[in-house]
């Protein structure tokens, strides 16, 4: 039976869900508060420089392939995808590790740092690949309704991996602190400290070393444009500059949304907006989770971001660059344990123009600088300026070149902007962390427990943070709507 479905927000999960629901024959409308679709995956184009202002890593290409194949399409129908070689560089205080685009190169680099380390690395990645196959093909495809979803032959035989941590697993096999940091880095995409993340999540290391790092020509926003094109071809109607102000419930059933003071009736309402914010659109009695609940959750970091147009080509850098030239553990404590502005932060720099000339004017470079910080911190222009100078000094010292004197364009983005643009809880950037007690059925639910016809999708529910999980979240909630509402 055909339903009228209203979707709040147009991030990856919302757009994904819209495609599956439209394919199933429903009348689907998407309402986005901002001027462009994409949620946090938006883009700035200024003075010839193109910046992805949100996600910048293209990992798990198989999940993108599976998404488009569900509609008889391929990624190549929409954008050109290139594998980065090398994948990225990690700058330490006294060395630089270069991660190549296949295991032989990576093993060679590990051997350079620590003799004999390539053998445990191959064993570690083989185990990570096994976990990846189970996670991606089985666990993440579950809607998080019951703990029984996790009780399978595969998971029972790996039960210890849910109680051991990534940190303990890595440190059992590797002694060199640089290699430890290199192997602990990928789980930061899950939004939690390595010593709080189950070792089963080593599948992220296979996503890194096994599947490689890719780049869609023109930037990550090409994926958004591709899914928007697909959605519209399936009959989805998308409205931008359309702020959803209220979700109305009658007889415990979601019946309408209010958009720019206009009431729009729907059979089903799905919110891909921030989960906490989405519940504030309901009257108090219909909210599932209290303020105390949200306060008690472990949230992924926020970020201080700088978008910098540089009037020259740079040397000694790659497309992706990690600056781990300060203490990893200290910075993590300043995010999770004792939230404060970090004293000596790690940071990440993305120069897409190193491999994609379309991202910057000729002879120039597009730079995206990111400092992970605790959510909810004070955010002022003075603090932004202070940290810009701090990381610029370190960048120039570690790469041996002047950058500050060649800046043509600069913009920043931080906690206040995440709140203003995305209604993000405490200005977090990546949603809720995937700790043991916030995994699968322990995450906020896709379906409201109090209101019929009301659903949620995105990085605060299952499977969790990241672009590939967001695509899967959209599919899971669409399937749940089909089961319950049709």
Secondary structure, DSSP 8 states (H G I E B T S, - for coil): ---EEEEE--SHHHHHHHHHHHHTT-EEEEE-SSSSSSTT--EEEETTEEEE-S---B--HHHHHHHHHTTT--GGGT--EEE-SS-EEEE-SS-EEEE-SSHHHHHHHHHHHSTTHHHHHHHHHHHHHHHHHHHHHTGGGS-S--GGGG-SHHHHTTGGGGTSBHHHHHHHH---HHHHHHHHGGGGGGTS-GGGSBGGGGHHHIIIIIT--EEETT-THHHHHHHHHHHHHTT-EEESS--EEEEEEETTEEEEEEETTEEEE-SEEEE-S-HHHHHHTS-GGG-SS-HHHHHHS-B--EEEEEEEEESS--SS--SEEEE--S-HHHHHHHHHTS-S--SS--EEEE-GGGT-GGGS-TT-EEEEEEEEE-TT----HHHHHHHHHHHHHHHHHHHTS--GGGEEEEEEE-HHHHHHHH--GGG-SS-B---GGGSGGGS--SB-SSSBTEEE-STTSSS-SSHHHHHHHHHHHHHHHHHHH-
